Amino acid sequence: AMEGGPGARIREGDCAVLKRDEVFKAVSVLRRRKIIFEKQWFYLDNAIGHIYGTTFEVTSGGNLQPKQEVEETTTDTKEAGTDNRNIVDDGKSQKLTHDDIKALKDKGIKGQEIVQQLIENSTTFRDKTEFAQDKYIKKKKKKYEAVITIVKPSTRILSTMYYAREPGKINHMRYDTLAQMLTLGNIHAGNKMIVMETCAGLVLGAVMERMGGYGSIIQMYPGGGPVRAATSCFGFPKPFFDNLHEFPLSKVQSLLSGTFSTETLPADPEESALVEEESNGLSEEKQISLQETEEEPATEAPMEINPTEEQDTMDMNAEDGEFKENKEKENKENVREKQIKQWERRKKLKEAAALLREKNADGLIVASKFHPTPLLLSLLEFVAPSRPFVVYCQYKEPLLECYTKLRERGGVINLKLSETWLRNYQVLPDRSHPKLTMSGGGGYLLSGITVVLEKGRPDSSTSEALKVEEPASKRCKLQDLPC
């Protein structure tokens, strides 16, 4: 089966997502590795080779077995009450005790049978209405039937997962807001996109998925290095990363003013990359960047050897008589390695700088915890005219300020500040209604389109200039209009 296509199979080393009801968890598919999900522990060994989307049952010993489809029992024979008013929840209606249920479980009795037993031993089940009975069965099934579906990661699934599990990591960006960003940003294959995000790499992954490996992306990052924990969960094929470049925000001003050089690299990416790292499987890309960071010389640590001056290291070694010969050899190799790494990193930085200097990006996506105004004002310089840009912010006040600043500056049209309102519905016969729990806010978006910014005349005179250019006849007509 083609990679990621319908009928793709679960392979060892894949990034997969476990699903149970509406709960998701991203995992790496590895053999003999215990996974705990929704109070269940199991191994993924048996899932390897099955098609994505298969539902498994957890059997004894934590093994997964593909779930056999069972015919649902028909509801005609069910006895049901007319309403629930006489049912008292005193905790005495269930004859089976906690120990009885544990004993059933230990015997290896399937969840389905346990649920059946619970129904038979409930004194109030028959008096409940049909809806209440359905609800009861559903609740007990969730508790005793250990079923897990393994799905292929996608933007929709991962953004739902992050929003439910760790909304703080993605600045509380709801999945519908992310969908709006991709649409407003007109992201498609062949684009040259600038992405600045502090959403663990989720927005970057979404953009990469849309572009399908065609086009190029420059990721602007704060601090020492880009964080791509969520990007690695997508399980993109290696070629997707060939046209992914990164550029530090700290260098943007120097690039715009023309003083940019790769001699002073940003501080070590070590801290930022490692702190934000998660247990989710790292892609090779991420691992590479982590290795780089670990081996980069730290500016603070005096113990480290600065790789740029090999001469210094010689002197140091000569002075320090305690060094063993093999130690010296090792150090030389390390220095060499570090130099190569440093050189590679500079080369990558130069490439990214060259791409930005062209100032012809097809779009800009910003979704970060930083104030959007200074970011946008500098990053819009790199975007070609007549291209869309989208800025996400968890709160609307910074975007209002940004809106005003952009209006004053000019060079943009079609500015819109929006918030989407999302409401989930339960759709069931005779009981469809909005879900009672609704998310409070999914953040705000400021979007617009760039136009050529005419420099050379101050903003105040633009209105004057427009008046002069207006044809005479039109002006007369306006003056003749009655008040």
FIVO-931977 format. One record per residue (C-alpha): residue number from 1; residue in three letters; chain; x, y, z. Coordinates in Angstrom, 1 decimal, decimal comma. Each point is the difference from the previous one (the first is absolute). Layout:
% residues N
   k   r c      u      v      w
 NUM Ala A      X      Y      Z
...
//
This chain:
% residues 483
   k   r c      u      v      w
   1 Ala A    0,0    0,0    0,0
   2 Met A    1,2    3,5   -0,8
   3 Glu A    1,3    2,0    2,9
   4 Gly A   -2,8    1,7    1,9
   5 Gly A   -2,5   -1,0   -2,6
   6 Pro A   -3,2   -2,0    0,7
   7 Gly A    0,8   -3,4    1,3
   8 Ala A    3,5    1,0    1,3
   9 Arg A    1,3   -2,6    2,4
  10 Ile A    1,4    0,6    3,5
  11 Arg A    3,8   -0,5   -0,2
  12 Glu A    2,6   -0,1    2,8
  13 Gly A    1,4    3,4    0,7
  14 Asp A   -3,1    1,8   -1,3
  15 Cys A   -1,6    2,8    1,8
  16 Ala A   -3,6   -1,0    0,8
  17 Val A   -2,9    1,4    2,0
  18 Leu A   -2,0   -2,1    2,4
  19 Lys A   -3,7    0,8    0,2
  20 Arg A   -2,6   -0,9    2,5
  21 Asp A   -3,3    1,8   -0,2
  22 Glu A    1,1    3,6   -0,3
  23 Val A    3,4   -0,4    1,6
  24 Phe A    3,2   -0,1   -2,0
  25 Lys A    3,6   -0,7    0,8
  26 Ala A    3,0    0,1   -2,4
  27 Val A    2,5   -2,9    0,4
  28 Ser A    2,9   -1,5   -1,8
  29 Val A   -0,6   -3,6   -1,2
  30 Leu A    2,7   -2,0    1,6
  31 Arg A    0,2   -3,6    1,0
  32 Arg A   -0,1   -1,1    3,7
  33 Arg A   -0,7    3,5    1,2
  34 Lys A   -2,7    0,3    2,7
  35 Ile A   -2,5    2,7   -0,8
  36 Ile A   -2,5    1,4    2,5
  37 Phe A   -3,0    1,6   -1,5
  38 Glu A   -3,3    0,8    1,7
  39 Lys A    0,9   -2,2    3,1
  40 Gln A    0,8   -2,9   -2,3
  41 Trp A    3,4   -1,4   -0,6
  42 Phe A    1,0   -2,0   -3,1
  43 Tyr A    2,6   -0,7   -2,6
  44 Leu A   -0,3    1,0   -3,6
  45 Asp A    1,9   -3,0   -1,4
  46 Asn A   -3,2   -1,7   -1,4
  47 Ala A   -1,1    3,2   -1,7
  48 Ile A    2,9    0,0   -2,4
  49 Gly A   -1,1   -1,0   -3,5
  50 His A   -3,6    0,9    0,5
  51 Ile A   -1,7    2,8   -1,9
  52 Tyr A   -0,4    3,4    1,6
  53 Gly A   -3,4    0,5    1,4
  54 Thr A   -0,3   -3,6    1,4
  55 Thr A   -1,6   -0,3    3,4
  56 Phe A    1,7   -2,3    2,5
  57 Glu A   -1,0   -1,5    3,3
  58 Val A    2,4   -0,3    2,9
  59 Thr A    0,3   -3,6    1,1
  60 Ser A    1,8   -1,6    2,9
  61 Gly A    3,7    0,8    0,1
  62 Gly A   -0,5    3,3   -1,7
  63 Asn A   -0,2   -1,5   -3,5
  64 Leu A   -2,1    1,7   -2,7
  65 Gln A   -2,5   -2,1   -2,0
  66 Pro A   -2,0    1,4   -2,9
  67 Lys A   -3,5    0,4    1,2
  68 Gln A   -2,6   -2,3   -1,5
  69 Glu A   -3,1    1,8   -1,1
  70 Val A   -2,9   -1,2    2,2
  71 Glu A   -3,6    0,4   -1,1
  72 Glu A   -1,7    2,5    2,3
  73 Thr A   -2,9   -1,5    1,9
  74 Thr A   -3,4    1,2   -1,3
  75 Thr A   -1,8    2,4    2,3
  76 Asp A   -3,5   -1,4   -0,6
  77 Thr A    0,1   -2,5    2,9
  78 Lys A    1,3    2,6    2,5
  79 Glu A   -2,3    0,8    2,9
  80 Ala A    0,1    3,7    0,7
  81 Gly A   -1,8    2,4    2,4
  82 Thr A   -1,9    3,1   -1,0
  83 Asp A    2,1    2,4    2,0
  84 Asn A    2,8    0,1    2,6
  85 Arg A   -1,8    1,9    2,8
  86 Asn A   -0,2   -3,0    2,4
  87 Ile A    3,6   -1,0   -0,3
  88 Val A    2,1    0,8    3,1
  89 Asp A    3,8    0,0   -0,3
  90 Asp A    0,8   -1,5    3,4
  91 Gly A    2,8   -2,2   -1,2
  92 Lys A   -1,9   -3,2    0,9
  93 Ser A   -1,5   -0,7   -3,5
  94 Gln A    3,1   -2,0   -1,1
  95 Lys A    0,2   -3,5    1,5
  96 Leu A    3,5   -0,7   -1,3
  97 Thr A    2,7    1,3    2,3
  98 His A    3,3    1,5   -0,9
  99 Asp A    1,7   -3,3    0,9
 100 Asp A   -2,4   -2,0   -2,2
 101 Ile A    0,9    2,1   -3,0
 102 Lys A    3,7   -0,3    0,8
 103 Ala A   -0,4   -3,8    0,1
 104 Leu A   -1,8    0,0   -3,3
 105 Lys A    2,9    2,1   -1,5
 106 Asp A    2,6   -2,3    1,4
 107 Lys A   -1,7   -3,0   -1,5
 108 Gly A    0,6    1,7   -3,4
 109 Ile A   -3,7    0,5   -0,7
 110 Lys A   -0,5    2,5   -2,8
 111 Gly A   -1,2    3,5    0,6
 112 Gln A   -3,2   -0,6   -1,9
 113 Glu A   -1,0   -2,9    2,3
 114 Ile A    0,8    2,1    3,1
 115 Val A   -2,4    2,7   -1,3
 116 Gln A   -2,7   -2,6   -0,6
 117 Gln A    0,4   -1,2    3,6
 118 Leu A   -0,2    3,5    1,4
 119 Ile A   -3,2    0,5   -1,9
 120 Glu A   -1,5   -3,3    1,3
 121 Asn A    1,0    0,9    3,6
 122 Ser A   -1,3    3,5   -0,1
 123 Thr A   -3,4    0,3    1,8
 124 Thr A   -0,8    3,3   -1,6
 125 Phe A    1,0   -0,7   -3,6
 126 Arg A   -3,5   -1,1   -1,1
 127 Asp A   -1,7    3,1    1,4
 128 Lys A    2,3    2,4   -1,9
 129 Thr A   -1,2    1,6   -3,2
 130 Glu A    1,4   -1,4   -3,3
 131 Phe A    2,3    3,0   -0,3
 132 Ala A    1,3   -0,4    3,6
 133 Gln A    0,6   -3,7   -0,7
 134 Asp A    2,1    0,9   -3,1
 135 Lys A    1,9    2,5    2,1
 136 Tyr A    0,7   -2,5    2,7
 137 Ile A    1,2   -2,6   -2,4
 138 Lys A    2,3    2,5   -1,7
 139 Lys A    1,4    1,1    3,3
 140 Lys A    0,8   -3,5    1,1
 141 Lys A    1,4   -1,0   -3,3
 142 Lys A    2,4    2,9    0,2
 143 Lys A    1,1   -1,2    3,4
 144 Tyr A    0,4   -3,8   -0,6
 145 Glu A    0,5   -0,4   -3,8
 146 Ala A    3,6    0,8   -0,7
 147 Val A   -0,1    0,9   -3,7
 148 Ile A    2,6    2,1   -1,7
 149 Thr A    0,1    1,3   -3,6
 150 Ile A    3,3    0,8   -1,7
 151 Val A   -0,2    2,8   -2,4
 152 Lys A    2,4    1,8   -2,3
 153 Pro A    0,9    3,4    1,2
 154 Ser A   -1,3    3,1   -1,8
 155 Thr A   -0,4    3,6    0,7
 156 Arg A   -3,6   -0,5    1,1
 157 Ile A    0,8   -2,8    2,4
 158 Leu A    3,2    1,6    1,5
 159 Ser A   -1,6    3,4    0,5
 160 Thr A   -3,0   -1,6    1,7
 161 Met A    2,4   -2,0    2,2
 162 Tyr A    2,2    3,0    0,9
 163 Tyr A   -3,1    2,2    0,7
 164 Ala A   -1,4   -2,7    2,4
 165 Arg A    3,2   -1,1    1,6
 166 Glu A    2,5    2,9    0,1
 167 Pro A   -1,7    3,2   -1,2
 168 Gly A    2,7    2,1    1,7
 169 Lys A    2,6   -1,4   -2,4
 170 Ile A   -1,9    1,3   -3,0
 171 Asn A   -1,1    3,3    1,5
 172 His A   -3,6   -1,3    0,3
 173 Met A   -0,4    0,0   -3,7
 174 Arg A   -3,2   -2,0   -0,8
 175 Tyr A   -0,1   -2,3   -3,0
 176 Asp A   -2,5    2,1   -1,9
 177 Thr A    2,2    3,1    0,4
 178 Leu A    2,9   -2,0   -1,5
 179 Ala A   -2,2   -1,0   -2,9
 180 Gln A   -0,9    3,7   -0,5
 181 Met A    3,7    0,9    0,0
 182 Leu A    0,8   -2,5   -2,8
 183 Thr A   -2,9    1,3   -2,1
 184 Leu A    0,6    3,7    0,5
 185 Gly A    3,7   -0,5   -0,6
 186 Asn A   -0,8   -1,7   -3,3
 187 Ile A    2,5   -2,8    0,7
 188 His A    0,6   -2,4   -2,9
 189 Ala A    2,7   -2,0   -1,7
 190 Gly A    2,8    2,1   -1,5
 191 Asn A   -0,3    2,9    2,3
 192 Lys A    2,9    1,7    1,7
 193 Met A   -1,2    0,5    3,5
 194 Ile A    1,3    1,8    3,1
 195 Val A   -1,2   -1,6    3,2
 196 Met A    0,6    1,4    3,5
 197 Glu A   -1,5   -2,0    2,7
 198 Thr A    0,4   -1,1    3,6
 199 Cys A   -2,6   -2,8   -0,2
 200 Ala A    2,4   -2,9    0,5
 201 Gly A    0,2   -0,3   -3,8
 202 Leu A   -3,7   -0,8   -0,6
 203 Val A   -0,6    3,0   -2,3
 204 Leu A    3,1   -0,8   -1,9
 205 Gly A   -1,1   -3,6   -0,4
 206 Ala A   -3,4    1,1   -1,2
 207 Val A    1,6    2,3   -2,6
 208 Met A    2,3   -2,9   -1,1
 209 Glu A   -2,9   -2,4   -0,3
 210 Arg A   -1,9    2,5   -2,2
 211 Met A    3,0    0,6   -2,2
 212 Gly A    0,6   -3,7   -0,5
 213 Gly A    3,8    0,3   -0,2
 214 Tyr A   -0,1    2,5   -2,9
 215 Gly A    1,3    3,6    0,5
 216 Ser A    2,1    1,4    2,8
 217 Ile A   -0,6    1,0    3,6
 218 Ile A    2,2    2,3    2,1
 219 Gln A   -0,7   -0,4    3,7
 220 Met A    0,9    3,0    2,1
 221 Tyr A    0,8   -1,0    3,5
 222 Pro A    0,7    1,8    3,3
 223 Gly A    2,9   -1,1    2,3
 224 Gly A    2,5   -2,6   -0,9
 225 Gly A   -1,8   -2,3   -2,4
 226 Pro A   -3,4   -0,9   -1,5
 227 Val A   -2,3   -2,2    2,1
 228 Arg A   -1,6   -2,8   -2,1
 229 Ala A   -1,4   -2,5    2,5
 230 Ala A   -3,4    0,0   -1,7
 231 Thr A    1,4    0,1   -3,5
 232 Ser A    1,7   -3,3    0,7
 233 Cys A   -3,3   -1,6    0,9
 234 Phe A   -1,3    0,4   -3,6
 235 Gly A    2,5   -2,6   -1,2
 236 Phe A    0,8    1,9   -3,2
 237 Pro A    2,3   -1,8   -2,5
 238 Lys A    3,6    1,3    0,0
 239 Pro A   -0,2    2,0   -3,3
 240 Phe A   -2,6    2,3    1,8
 241 Phe A    2,9    1,4    2,0
 242 Asp A    2,3    0,8   -2,9
 243 Asn A   -1,7    3,3   -0,7
 244 Leu A   -0,5    0,9    3,7
 245 His A    2,3    2,8    1,0
 246 Glu A    0,3    1,8    3,3
 247 Phe A    1,1    3,5    0,9
 248 Pro A    0,5    1,6    3,5
 249 Leu A   -2,3    3,0    0,8
 250 Ser A    3,0    1,6    1,7
 251 Lys A    1,6    0,4   -3,5
 252 Val A   -2,9    1,6   -1,8
 253 Gln A    0,9    3,6    0,8
 254 Ser A    3,6   -0,5   -1,2
 255 Leu A   -1,3   -1,7   -3,1
 256 Leu A   -2,3    3,0   -0,8
 257 Ser A    2,7    2,6    0,8
 258 Gly A    2,6   -1,9   -2,1
 259 Thr A    2,4   -0,7    2,9
 260 Phe A   -0,8   -3,7    0,2
 261 Ser A    2,9   -2,5    0,4
 262 Thr A    0,1   -3,6    1,0
 263 Glu A    3,0    0,5    2,3
 264 Thr A   -2,0    0,5    3,2
 265 Leu A   -2,4   -2,8    0,2
 266 Pro A   -2,9    0,2    2,4
 267 Ala A    0,5   -1,5    3,5
 268 Asp A   -0,2   -3,7    0,5
 269 Pro A   -3,3   -1,6   -1,1
 270 Glu A    0,5   -2,5    2,8
 271 Glu A   -2,3    1,5    2,6
 272 Ser A   -3,0    0,9   -2,1
 273 Ala A    0,1   -3,2   -2,1
 274 Leu A    0,4   -2,4    3,0
 275 Val A   -2,5    1,7    2,3
 276 Glu A   -2,8    0,0   -2,4
 277 Glu A    0,7   -3,6   -1,1
 278 Glu A   -2,6   -2,6    0,7
 279 Ser A   -0,2   -3,7    0,3
 280 Asn A   -1,5   -0,1   -3,5
 281 Gly A    2,3   -1,8   -2,5
 282 Leu A    2,6    2,3   -1,4
 283 Ser A    0,4    0,1   -3,7
 284 Glu A    3,5   -0,4   -1,3
 285 Glu A    0,0    3,7   -0,9
 286 Lys A   -0,6    0,9    3,6
 287 Gln A    2,6   -2,4    1,3
 288 Ile A    2,5    1,5   -2,3
 289 Ser A   -0,7    3,5    1,2
 290 Leu A    0,2   -1,3    3,6
 291 Gln A    3,4   -1,6   -0,6
 292 Glu A    1,2    3,3   -1,6
 293 Thr A   -1,1    1,9    3,0
 294 Glu A    1,7   -2,4    2,5
 295 Glu A    3,3    0,3   -1,8
 296 Glu A   -0,1    3,7   -0,7
 297 Pro A    2,5    1,9    2,2
 298 Ala A   -1,7    1,8    2,8
 299 Thr A    1,0    3,7    0,3
 300 Glu A   -0,2    0,0    3,8
 301 Ala A    1,9   -3,2    0,7
 302 Pro A    3,7    0,7    0,3
 303 Met A    0,7   -3,7   -0,2
 304 Glu A   -1,2   -0,2   -3,6
 305 Ile A    2,5    0,4   -2,8
 306 Asn A   -0,9    2,6   -2,6
 307 Pro A    0,1   -1,8   -3,3
 308 Thr A    0,7    3,0   -2,1
 309 Glu A    3,6    0,4    1,2
 310 Glu A    1,7   -3,4   -0,2
 311 Gln A    3,2    1,8    1,0
 312 Asp A   -1,4    0,8    3,5
 313 Thr A   -0,8   -3,6    0,6
 314 Met A    3,6   -0,9   -0,7
 315 Asp A    1,3    2,6    2,4
 316 Met A   -2,4   -1,1    2,6
 317 Asn A    1,0   -3,6   -0,3
 318 Ala A    3,7    0,9    0,0
 319 Glu A   -0,4    2,0    3,2
 320 Asp A   -2,1   -2,6    1,8
 321 Gly A    2,4   -2,9    0,6
 322 Glu A   -2,6   -2,2    1,6
 323 Phe A   -1,6   -0,8   -3,3
 324 Lys A    0,8   -3,5   -1,2
 325 Glu A    1,1   -0,5   -3,6
 326 Asn A   -3,2   -1,9   -1,0
 327 Lys A   -2,0    2,8    1,7
 328 Glu A    1,7    2,5   -2,3
 329 Lys A   -0,8   -2,1   -3,0
 330 Glu A   -3,6   -0,3    1,1
 331 Asn A   -0,2    3,8    0,5
 332 Lys A    1,4    0,6   -3,5
 333 Glu A   -2,6   -2,3   -1,5
 334 Asn A   -2,7    1,7    2,0
 335 Val A    1,2    3,4   -1,1
 336 Arg A    0,0   -1,1   -3,6
 337 Glu A   -3,5   -1,4    0,4
 338 Lys A   -1,2    3,2    1,6
 339 Gln A    1,6    2,1   -2,7
 340 Ile A   -1,8   -2,1   -2,7
 341 Lys A   -3,3    0,4    1,9
 342 Gln A    0,6    3,7    0,4
 343 Trp A    0,8    0,4   -3,6
 344 Glu A   -3,1   -2,0   -1,1
 345 Arg A   -2,1    2,1    2,3
 346 Arg A    1,4    3,2   -1,5
 347 Lys A   -0,6   -1,3   -3,5
 348 Lys A   -3,6   -0,7    0,8
 349 Leu A   -0,4    3,5    1,6
 350 Lys A    1,5    1,6   -3,2
 351 Glu A   -2,5   -1,9   -2,2
 352 Ala A   -2,9    1,1    2,1
 353 Ala A    1,3    3,6    0,0
 354 Ala A    0,3   -0,1   -3,8
 355 Leu A   -3,6   -1,2   -0,3
 356 Leu A   -1,3    2,7    2,2
 357 Arg A    2,1    2,7   -1,7
 358 Glu A   -2,0   -0,7   -3,2
 359 Lys A   -3,0    1,6    1,8
 360 Asn A   -2,4   -2,0   -2,1
 361 Ala A   -1,7   -2,3    2,5
 362 Asp A   -3,5   -1,2   -1,0
 363 Gly A   -1,4    0,4    3,5
 364 Leu A    0,6    0,5    3,6
 365 Ile A   -1,4   -2,0    3,0
 366 Val A    0,6    1,2    3,5
 367 Ala A   -1,3   -1,9    3,1
 368 Ser A    2,1    0,8    3,0
 369 Lys A    0,0    1,0    3,6
 370 Phe A    1,8    3,3   -0,9
 371 His A   -1,6    3,3   -0,7
 372 Pro A   -1,0   -0,1   -3,6
 373 Thr A    0,6    3,6   -1,0
 374 Pro A    3,9    0,2   -0,1
 375 Leu A    0,1   -3,5   -1,5
 376 Leu A   -2,4    0,8   -2,8
 377 Leu A    1,5    3,4   -0,8
 378 Ser A    3,4   -1,6   -0,6
 379 Leu A   -1,1   -3,3   -1,6
 380 Leu A   -2,4    1,6   -2,5
 381 Glu A    3,2    1,5   -1,6
 382 Phe A    0,8   -3,4   -1,4
 383 Val A   -3,4   -0,6   -1,6
 384 Ala A   -0,8    0,8   -3,6
 385 Pro A   -2,9    2,4   -0,7
 386 Ser A   -3,5   -1,4   -0,5
 387 Arg A    0,6   -2,9    2,3
 388 Pro A   -2,0   -1,1    3,1
 389 Phe A    1,2    0,1    3,6
 390 Val A   -1,6   -1,4    3,1
 391 Val A    0,8    0,8    3,7
 392 Tyr A   -1,4   -2,1    2,8
 393 Cys A   -0,2    1,3    3,6
 394 Gln A   -1,7   -1,5    3,0
 395 Tyr A   -1,3    3,4    1,0
 396 Lys A   -1,5    2,7   -2,2
 397 Glu A    1,6    3,1    1,6
 398 Pro A    3,5   -0,5   -1,5
 399 Leu A   -1,7   -0,6   -3,4
 400 Leu A   -2,0    3,2    0,3
 401 Glu A    3,2    1,9    0,6
 402 Cys A    1,6   -1,8   -3,0
 403 Tyr A   -3,0    0,9   -2,2
 404 Thr A    0,4    3,7    0,9
 405 Lys A    3,7    0,0   -0,7
 406 Leu A   -0,4   -1,7   -3,4
 407 Arg A   -2,7    2,4   -1,0
 408 Glu A    2,3    2,9    0,9
 409 Arg A    3,0   -1,6   -1,8
 410 Gly A   -2,0   -0,9   -3,2
 411 Gly A    1,2   -2,7   -2,4
 412 Val A   -2,9   -2,3    0,9
 413 Ile A   -3,6   -0,3   -1,0
 414 Asn A   -3,0   -2,1    1,0
 415 Leu A    1,0    0,0    3,6
 416 Lys A   -2,4   -2,1    2,1
 417 Leu A    0,0   -1,0    3,6
 418 Ser A   -2,1   -3,1    0,7
 419 Glu A   -0,9   -2,6    2,5
 420 Thr A   -1,7   -3,2   -0,9
 421 Trp A   -2,7   -1,4    2,2
 422 Leu A   -0,1   -3,8    0,3
 423 Arg A   -2,9   -2,0    1,3
 424 Asn A   -0,2   -3,8    0,1
 425 Tyr A   -3,3   -1,8   -0,4
 426 Gln A   -1,1   -3,4    1,2
 427 Val A   -1,9   -1,5   -2,8
 428 Leu A   -2,2   -3,0    1,1
 429 Pro A   -3,6   -0,9   -0,8
 430 Asp A   -2,4    2,1    2,0
 431 Arg A    2,8    1,5    2,1
 432 Ser A    2,1    2,2   -2,2
 433 His A    1,1    3,2    1,7
 434 Pro A    3,1    2,1    0,5
 435 Lys A    2,6   -1,5    2,2
 436 Leu A   -0,1    1,5    3,5
 437 Thr A    3,7    0,5    0,3
 438 Met A    1,3    2,5   -2,5
 439 Ser A    3,4    1,4   -0,3
 440 Gly A    0,3    3,6    1,2
 441 Gly A    2,3    1,4   -2,7
 442 Gly A    2,2   -1,3   -2,8
 443 Gly A    2,0    3,2   -0,4
 444 Tyr A   -0,1    2,9   -2,5
 445 Leu A    1,3    0,5   -3,5
 446 Leu A    1,1    3,1   -1,8
 447 Ser A    0,3   -0,5   -3,8
 448 Gly A    0,7    2,2   -2,9
 449 Ile A    1,6    0,3   -3,4
 450 Thr A    3,3    1,8   -0,7
 451 Val A    0,2    2,7   -2,7
 452 Val A    2,9    2,1   -1,2
 453 Leu A    0,8    2,5    2,6
 454 Glu A    0,7    3,3   -1,7
 455 Lys A    2,9    1,5    1,9
 456 Gly A    1,2    3,5   -0,5
 457 Arg A   -3,0    2,1    1,1
 458 Pro A   -1,2    0,2    3,6
 459 Asp A   -3,4   -1,6    0,8
 460 Ser A   -1,7    3,3    0,8
 461 Ser A    0,3    1,2   -3,6
 462 Thr A   -1,5   -3,1   -1,5
 463 Ser A   -3,6    1,4    0,5
 464 Glu A    1,2    3,3   -1,5
 465 Ala A    1,4   -1,8   -3,0
 466 Leu A   -3,2   -1,9   -0,6
 467 Lys A   -2,0    3,2    0,0
 468 Val A    2,2    1,5   -2,7
 469 Glu A   -0,2   -3,1   -2,2
 470 Glu A   -3,8   -0,1    0,1
 471 Pro A   -1,6    1,0   -3,3
 472 Ala A   -1,7    3,4    0,1
 473 Ser A   -3,4   -1,1   -1,1
 474 Lys A   -0,3   -2,4    2,9
 475 Arg A    0,9    2,7    2,5
 476 Cys A   -2,7    2,3   -1,3
 477 Lys A   -2,6   -2,7    0,3
 478 Leu A    1,0   -0,6    3,6
 479 Gln A   -0,3    3,7    0,8
 480 Asp A   -3,4    0,3   -1,6
 481 Leu A   -1,5   -2,8    2,1
 482 Pro A   -2,5    1,4    2,5
 483 Cys A    0,9   -0,6    3,6
//
